[in-house]
Amino acid sequence: MATPISRDTFKEYCLRSLGKPVVDINVDDAQIEDRIDDALQYYRDYHFDGTERIIKKVEVTQAIKDSKSIDFSNESPEIIGVTKLLNIGDSTNSSNLFNIRYQIHLNDLFDFTSTTYLPYVTAMRHVESLEEIFVGSQPIRFNRHTNVVNIDIASEDLIVGSFVIVDGYAVINPDTYTDMWSDWWLRRYGTCLIKKQWGENLKKFEGMQMPGGLTFNGQKIWEEATEEQRSLEQEVINSYSLPVMDMEG
């Protein structure tokens, strides 16, 4: 099958693109696996299709309350970024009988039979702005290598049995979503990295003459692959990466 649908067919596709079986590709199988891993790593870091946004509900346990942290190290799929927690106990949360939204409804401050809901929306934005000014967002710290979300709030604000909502990003597993292997950019990038490894291997025999007068030209292959890699990485940054967001806090 021409279109890759698994890691093995992806590997064979890349090798065929380089000339196999007409040309002997002098790259060890372990080296090919390493370059595929490198291609996947770069794809997940920079291509918008390499990750997906997740909204995850986490129940607060005594361990989370004591440590003021949430451990995602054993989570599947792997979480690589956490942007925020939904505010805990905010004044517009409908689960609180005495919150502002409930009181507005209770006292009929707004008539929803009206032809417009603009006053209500404006009031809610005003309440949220006041909360942001005087309370602010829940401060968190996260590192993808530890996979632990540290919540910098007082322990008493974490109630055992309640829930917090984590907003973040997780990687796409190509073994589960096999269509990822057929991604046009990933196929070209994986082929490029294997080609560069091929040139790296042949560079060790530069100038060696084989029977019939043939010589190795690994340097040329390496230079071509390096230029292709630079072009593909520039392409993914310009065309397939999400825009950089300003830091908040």
Summary of the structure (lengths in Angstrom):
residues: 249
radius of gyration: 26.7
end to end distance: 50.0
largest distance: 95.5
contacts: 647
relative contact order: 0.19
helix: 44%
strand: 15%
